Amino acid sequence: MNWNHIEQLEKMARDLEEYFRKTDYRFKQEPKGEEQLAWLKSLRFYVGEEF
């Protein structure tokens, strides 16, 4: 695994954390953003699709 993959995985982890944080009822008033696609981007990464 090269550094680029590690950086991609770290970014995906941060985005997924934010996605799941915003699904918590305590944060429902916060605006939704790019993190809403985090699960889809992660899935595409693991099946080998480009995004």
C-alpha positions, 0 to 999 in steps of 0.5 A: 500500500502506498502513501496515496492509498493511506491518505485516501483511507484516512480521508474516507475514515474522517468523512465516514465519522462525520457522516455518522455523527450527523445521523445522530439526532443531537446534530440534526440541525447541522447542515448536510454536506459532502459527507453525505456521500462518504458511504458511497465513495467508500463502497466505490473505493473498495470495489475498485471504481473511480470517483 
